[in-house]
C-alpha cells in the first residue's frame, strides 16, 4: 500500500513538473507587449505601441495593419534593421502620433529599411509622422486619411525624432475612398526633428509629402515614383539640401517637385516658403521638373534640371507676382534637354508683372551643378541604394 502511494505521488509530481515546463516554454515564445506577437519566427508589430520599445537589427520584424506610436512613447530602431510590411485586411502603415517619437538612426553601411514582402509598388501605406508645428491646413489642425493621426499646432521646434539613413520602399496602398498613400509623410513636423539621408523608392503615389511644419530634409533620394516625387504644401517653412530626384518613364510620374500653399485658399498663413540648395532632377521628357502654384514662395540655389517637357512652371497670379518681388528666386540654375525651359502664367500683359522676363532671365546667369557633378554619386557612393 505504501509503495503504491509513493508511486502515485511520484507520478503526480512528474506530471505537474512536465506541465510547468510546457507552460514555461509557451510563455517564453510570447512577448509581454500587447502590440507584438510572434509568427513564423518573426516578431509582428501591430496596433498601438504604448510603451518604449527597441527594434533589434538581429531579429526579424514585420508590420501589420494600422500601427501607431503613442504620445509620450519612443520607438527606437537599430541601424541595419529591416521592417517588412505584410498584407492585411486594413492598410498597413507606421504612424507617429503627436508627442510620440521615432528614433531610426541608421548608418551609411547599415541603413534602416522599411519594405514590403511582395516587393511591388502600392503594397503598403508608408511612414506618417505627425507633429505639433504650424500648418495652414484646415485652420491649423488636420487629420490624415485612415486615422493615420492628427497634426498641427504652435510649436515650430516640435521634435518627432530622427530619420537618418532610412530607405522606404513599395508604398502607395489605398488608404480610403480611392486616395493612395505616400512613401514618407511629414505632417506639421518641427525643426528639432532630424531627417537626413532618406531614400524613397518605387511608390505608387507621392514619394515625400510635407504638410506644413518647419522640419529640414537633407540628403534626399527619390526614385521610381508614380505621381509627384516631392510635394511641399500647406505652409511648410523648411529647407532641403542635397536632393537627388529621378523619374522613370515606365512609372509615369507627375511633377518632380510641386510646391503649393493651399489650392482653395491661397492667402492662408503660414505661407509655404521653402529654401532648397543643391538639387539634381532627372526626368523622361514629360511634365514639369519644378512647379510653383497657389501663392507658394521659395529660394532655390544650385539647381540642375535635365530632360523634362517643362523645366520650371510658375502658375497663377500670386506666384507670378512672387517672381517679380524676388519671393520666388532661382540662382545658379541649369536646365538641359527640356522642350521649354520655363513658363509663367498669367500673361505678362498684366501690368503688375512688368519685368518678369528680366527676373526669370537672371536665374540663368550662373550654371548649377545640382547635388554633385556625377548626380550625387559623391555623397551616395557608400550608401546601399535600390535603383
C-alpha positions as CSV (number, residue, x, y, z in Angstrom):
1,X,0.0,0.0,0.0
2,X,2.8,2.4,0.9
3,X,4.6,1.6,-2.4
4,X,1.5,2.3,-4.4
5,X,1.0,5.6,-2.6
6,X,4.7,6.5,-3.2
7,X,4.5,5.8,-7.0
8,X,1.2,7.7,-7.3
9,X,2.7,10.8,-5.6
10,X,5.8,10.5,-7.8
11,X,3.8,10.2,-10.9
12,X,1.7,13.3,-10.0
13,X,4.9,15.3,-9.2
14,X,6.4,14.3,-12.6
15,X,3.2,15.1,-14.4
16,X,3.0,18.6,-12.7
17,X,6.6,19.3,-13.5
18,X,6.1,18.4,-17.1
19,X,3.1,20.7,-17.4
20,X,5.0,23.6,-15.8
21,X,7.9,23.0,-18.2
22,X,5.4,23.1,-21.2
23,X,3.7,26.3,-19.9
24,X,7.1,27.9,-19.4
25,X,8.0,27.2,-23.0
26,X,4.8,28.7,-24.3
27,X,5.3,31.8,-22.2
28,X,8.9,32.2,-23.4
29,X,7.6,32.2,-27.1
30,X,5.3,35.2,-26.4
31,X,6.0,38.8,-25.6
32,X,4.8,41.0,-22.8
33,X,3.9,43.9,-25.1
34,X,0.3,44.0,-26.3
35,X,1.4,45.3,-29.7
36,X,3.7,42.4,-30.6
37,X,3.1,38.7,-31.3
38,X,5.3,36.1,-32.8
39,X,4.6,34.3,-36.0
40,X,6.9,32.1,-38.1
41,X,10.0,33.1,-36.2
42,X,9.4,36.8,-36.6
43,X,8.0,39.5,-34.3
44,X,4.9,41.1,-35.8
45,X,4.2,44.7,-34.7
46,X,0.6,46.0,-34.9
47,X,-1.9,48.3,-33.2
48,X,-0.8,50.8,-30.5
49,X,2.8,50.9,-29.5
50,X,2.1,52.2,-26.0
51,X,5.5,51.8,-24.3
52,X,9.1,52.5,-25.3
53,X,10.4,49.7,-27.5
54,X,13.6,48.9,-29.5
55,X,13.6,47.0,-32.8
56,X,16.8,45.0,-33.0
57,X,18.8,44.6,-36.1
58,X,19.5,41.0,-35.2
59,X,15.8,39.8,-35.3
60,X,13.1,39.5,-37.9
61,X,10.4,42.2,-37.6
62,X,7.1,42.5,-39.6
63,X,4.5,45.3,-39.6
64,X,0.8,44.5,-40.0
65,X,-2.2,46.9,-40.3
66,X,-2.8,50.3,-38.7
67,X,0.2,50.8,-36.3
68,X,0.7,53.9,-34.1
69,X,3.4,55.1,-31.8
70,X,1.5,56.7,-28.8
71,X,2.1,60.2,-27.5
72,X,5.0,60.1,-24.9
73,X,6.3,56.9,-26.4
74,X,9.6,56.4,-28.3
75,X,10.2,53.6,-30.9
76,X,13.9,53.1,-31.4
77,X,15.2,51.2,-34.4
78,X,18.7,49.9,-34.5
79,X,21.0,50.6,-37.5
80,X,20.8,47.7,-40.0
81,X,17.2,46.7,-39.1
82,X,14.6,45.8,-41.7
83,X,10.9,46.2,-41.0
84,X,8.8,44.3,-43.5
85,X,5.2,45.1,-44.0
86,X,2.8,42.2,-44.7
87,X,-0.6,42.0,-46.3
88,X,-3.6,42.6,-44.1
89,X,-7.4,43.4,-44.4
90,X,-6.7,47.0,-43.3
91,X,-4.0,49.4,-44.7
92,X,-0.6,48.8,-43.2
93,X,1.4,51.8,-42.0
94,X,3.5,53.1,-39.2
95,X,2.3,56.4,-37.8
96,X,3.9,58.6,-35.1
97,X,1.2,60.3,-33.1
98,X,1.7,63.9,-31.9
99,X,4.0,63.8,-28.9
100,X,5.4,60.4,-29.9
101,X,8.9,59.8,-31.4
102,X,10.7,57.5,-33.8
103,X,14.4,57.2,-33.4
104,X,15.6,55.5,-36.7
105,X,19.3,56.2,-36.7
106,X,20.9,54.1,-39.4
107,X,24.4,54.5,-40.8
108,X,25.9,54.6,-44.3
109,X,26.9,50.9,-44.2
110,X,23.8,49.8,-42.2
111,X,20.7,51.8,-43.3
112,X,17.3,51.1,-41.8
113,X,14.9,49.6,-44.4
114,X,11.1,49.8,-44.5
115,X,9.8,47.5,-47.2
116,X,7.0,45.0,-48.1
117,X,7.3,41.3,-48.6
118,X,5.8,41.5,-52.0
119,X,8.4,44.0,-53.2
120,X,5.9,45.7,-55.5
121,X,4.6,49.4,-55.5
122,X,1.3,50.0,-53.9
123,X,1.9,47.2,-51.3
124,X,1.7,49.2,-48.0
125,X,0.9,52.7,-46.7
126,X,4.3,54.1,-45.6
127,X,5.5,56.1,-42.7
128,X,3.5,59.0,-41.2
129,X,5.0,61.4,-38.7
130,X,2.5,63.9,-37.1
131,X,3.9,66.9,-35.2
132,X,2.8,70.0,-33.4
133,X,4.4,72.6,-35.6
134,X,2.2,75.1,-37.5
135,X,0.3,74.2,-40.7
136,X,-2.3,76.2,-42.6
137,X,-4.4,73.1,-43.5
138,X,-7.9,73.2,-42.1
139,X,-7.2,76.2,-39.9
140,X,-4.1,74.8,-38.4
141,X,-5.2,71.3,-37.3
142,X,-5.9,68.3,-39.5
143,X,-6.2,64.6,-39.6
144,X,-4.6,62.2,-42.0
145,X,-6.5,59.6,-44.0
146,X,-7.5,56.3,-42.5
147,X,-6.9,57.6,-38.9
148,X,-3.1,58.0,-39.6
149,X,-3.2,60.8,-37.0
150,X,-3.9,64.4,-36.1
151,X,-1.3,67.0,-36.7
152,X,-0.7,70.8,-36.4
153,X,0.0,73.2,-33.5
154,X,2.0,76.2,-32.5
155,X,5.4,74.7,-31.8
156,X,7.8,75.2,-34.7
157,X,10.6,73.4,-32.8
158,X,8.5,70.2,-32.4
159,X,10.7,67.1,-32.1
160,X,9.2,64.0,-33.5
161,X,12.5,62.1,-33.6
162,X,15.2,61.0,-36.0
163,X,15.3,59.5,-39.6
164,X,18.9,59.0,-40.6
165,X,19.9,56.6,-43.3
166,X,16.4,55.3,-43.9
167,X,15.1,53.6,-47.0
168,X,11.3,53.4,-47.6
169,X,10.1,51.1,-50.5
170,X,7.0,50.0,-52.3
171,X,4.4,52.3,-50.8
172,X,1.1,53.7,-52.3
173,X,-1.5,51.3,-50.9
174,X,-5.0,52.8,-51.0
175,X,-5.9,54.3,-47.6
176,X,-9.6,55.3,-48.1
177,X,-12.0,56.5,-50.8
178,X,-9.6,56.0,-53.7
179,X,-6.8,58.0,-52.1
180,X,-3.4,56.3,-52.2
181,X,-0.7,56.8,-49.5
182,X,2.7,58.3,-49.9
183,X,6.1,57.0,-49.0
184,X,7.0,59.4,-46.3
185,X,4.5,61.9,-44.8
186,X,5.9,64.7,-42.6
187,X,2.8,66.4,-41.2
188,X,3.4,69.6,-39.2
189,X,6.8,68.3,-38.1
190,X,9.1,70.7,-36.3
191,X,12.6,71.9,-36.8
192,X,14.1,69.8,-33.9
193,X,13.2,66.6,-35.9
194,X,16.3,65.3,-37.7
195,X,15.7,64.0,-41.3
196,X,18.9,63.3,-43.1
197,X,19.9,60.6,-45.8
198,X,16.5,59.3,-46.7
199,X,15.6,57.3,-49.8
200,X,12.0,56.8,-51.1
201,X,11.8,54.2,-53.8
202,X,9.2,52.7,-56.1
203,X,6.0,54.1,-54.7
204,X,2.5,54.4,-56.3
205,X,1.6,57.9,-55.1
206,X,3.9,60.8,-54.0
207,X,7.3,60.0,-52.6
208,X,7.8,62.6,-50.0
209,X,4.8,64.7,-48.8
210,X,5.3,67.6,-46.4
211,X,2.2,69.2,-45.0
212,X,3.3,72.4,-43.1
213,X,5.8,72.4,-40.3
214,X,9.4,73.6,-40.1
215,X,11.4,70.4,-40.5
216,X,14.6,70.4,-42.7
217,X,15.2,67.5,-45.0
218,X,18.8,66.9,-46.2
219,X,20.4,64.3,-48.5
220,X,17.1,63.0,-50.0
221,X,16.9,60.4,-52.8
222,X,13.5,59.9,-54.5
223,X,13.2,57.5,-57.5
224,X,10.6,55.4,-59.3
225,X,7.6,57.4,-58.1
226,X,4.2,57.3,-59.8
227,X,3.0,60.8,-59.0
228,X,4.8,63.9,-57.6
229,X,8.2,62.8,-56.4
230,X,8.2,65.5,-53.8
231,X,5.0,67.5,-52.8
232,X,5.5,70.5,-50.5
233,X,2.5,72.4,-49.2
234,X,0.2,73.7,-46.5
235,X,2.7,76.2,-45.1
236,X,6.0,74.3,-45.0
237,X,8.7,76.7,-44.0
238,X,11.8,74.5,-44.0
239,X,14.9,73.8,-46.1
240,X,16.3,71.0,-48.1
241,X,19.9,70.4,-49.1
242,X,21.4,67.8,-51.5
243,X,18.4,66.3,-53.2
244,X,18.6,63.7,-56.0
245,X,15.3,63.0,-57.8
246,X,15.0,60.7,-60.8
247,X,11.8,59.8,-62.7
248,X,11.5,56.6,-64.6
249,X,9.4,56.6,-67.8
250,X,7.6,53.2,-67.2
251,X,6.2,54.5,-64.0
252,X,4.7,57.7,-65.4
253,X,5.4,60.4,-62.8
254,X,3.8,63.8,-62.4
255,X,5.9,66.8,-61.3
256,X,9.3,66.1,-59.8
257,X,8.8,68.9,-57.2
258,X,5.4,70.5,-56.7
259,X,5.1,73.5,-54.3
260,X,1.7,74.7,-53.1
261,X,0.3,76.8,-50.4
262,X,-3.4,76.0,-50.5
263,X,-5.3,75.5,-53.7
264,X,-8.7,76.7,-52.4
265,X,-7.4,79.4,-50.1
266,X,-4.0,80.7,-51.4
267,X,-3.8,83.5,-48.9
268,X,-3.9,81.4,-45.7
269,X,-0.9,81.5,-43.4
270,X,1.7,80.4,-42.7
271,X,2.5,80.6,-46.4
272,X,4.6,77.8,-47.9
273,X,8.1,79.3,-48.2
274,X,10.9,76.9,-48.9
275,X,14.7,77.1,-49.2
276,X,16.3,74.4,-51.4
277,X,20.0,74.0,-52.2
278,X,22.0,71.6,-54.4
279,X,19.2,69.7,-56.2
280,X,19.5,67.4,-59.2
281,X,16.3,66.5,-61.0
282,X,16.3,64.0,-63.9
283,X,13.1,63.3,-66.0
284,X,12.0,61.4,-69.0
285,X,10.7,64.2,-71.2
286,X,7.2,64.7,-69.7
287,X,5.6,67.0,-67.1
288,X,7.4,69.8,-65.2
289,X,10.5,69.5,-63.1
290,X,9.5,72.2,-60.6
291,X,6.1,73.8,-60.3
292,X,5.1,76.7,-58.1
293,X,1.4,77.5,-57.6
294,X,-1.2,78.7,-55.1
295,X,0.8,81.6,-53.6
296,X,3.8,79.4,-52.6
297,X,7.2,81.0,-52.4
298,X,10.8,79.9,-52.3
299,X,14.5,80.5,-52.8
300,X,16.3,77.8,-54.8
301,X,20.1,77.7,-55.3
302,X,22.3,75.4,-57.4
303,X,19.6,73.5,-59.3
304,X,20.3,71.1,-62.2
305,X,17.3,70.0,-64.3
306,X,17.6,67.5,-67.1
307,X,15.2,66.0,-69.7
308,X,11.7,67.4,-69.0
309,X,8.9,68.8,-71.2
310,X,9.0,71.9,-69.0
311,X,11.8,72.9,-66.6
312,X,10.2,75.4,-64.3
313,X,6.4,76.2,-64.2
314,X,5.1,79.3,-62.4
315,X,1.3,79.1,-62.2
316,X,-1.2,81.8,-61.2
317,X,-1.1,85.5,-60.4
318,X,0.2,85.1,-56.9
319,X,3.2,83.1,-57.9
320,X,3.9,85.4,-60.9
321,X,3.9,88.4,-58.5
322,X,6.3,86.5,-56.2
323,X,8.7,86.2,-59.1
324,X,8.6,90.0,-59.7
325,X,9.2,90.6,-56.0
326,X,12.0,88.0,-55.7
327,X,10.0,85.9,-53.4
328,X,10.4,83.1,-55.9
329,X,14.0,83.2,-56.9
330,X,16.5,80.8,-58.5
331,X,20.3,81.2,-58.5
332,X,22.9,79.0,-60.2
333,X,20.4,77.2,-62.4
334,X,20.9,74.9,-65.3
335,X,18.1,73.4,-67.4
336,X,19.2,70.9,-70.1
337,X,17.3,68.8,-72.7
338,X,13.9,70.4,-71.9
339,X,11.4,71.2,-74.6
340,X,10.7,74.5,-72.7
341,X,13.0,75.8,-70.0
342,X,10.4,77.9,-68.2
343,X,6.8,79.1,-68.4
344,X,4.8,81.6,-66.3
345,X,1.1,82.4,-66.4
346,X,-0.8,84.6,-66.5
347,X,0.4,86.7,-69.5
348,X,3.0,89.4,-69.0
349,X,0.3,91.7,-70.4
350,X,-0.7,92.1,-66.8
351,X,0.8,95.5,-65.8
352,X,1.7,94.3,-62.4
353,X,4.1,91.8,-63.9
354,X,6.3,94.2,-65.8
355,X,9.9,93.0,-65.6
356,X,9.1,89.3,-65.0
357,X,11.0,88.2,-68.1
358,X,14.1,90.0,-66.9
359,X,13.7,88.4,-63.5
360,X,13.5,84.9,-65.0
361,X,16.4,85.5,-67.3
362,X,18.6,86.5,-64.4
363,X,18.1,83.0,-62.9
364,X,20.4,81.6,-65.6
365,X,23.3,83.9,-65.1
366,X,25.4,81.2,-63.5
367,X,25.1,77.4,-64.1
368,X,24.0,75.0,-61.4
369,X,25.6,71.6,-60.8
370,X,22.9,70.2,-58.5
371,X,23.9,67.8,-55.7
372,X,27.2,66.8,-57.4
373,X,28.9,66.6,-60.7
374,X,28.0,63.0,-61.0
375,X,24.4,63.4,-60.0
376,X,25.1,62.9,-56.3
377,X,27.4,59.8,-56.6
378,X,29.9,61.6,-54.4
379,X,27.8,61.6,-51.3
380,X,25.7,58.4,-52.1
381,X,28.7,56.2,-53.1
382,X,28.9,54.4,-49.7
383,X,25.2,54.1,-49.2
384,X,23.3,51.0,-50.2
385,X,20.7,52.2,-52.7
386,X,17.9,50.4,-54.6
387,X,17.9,51.7,-58.2
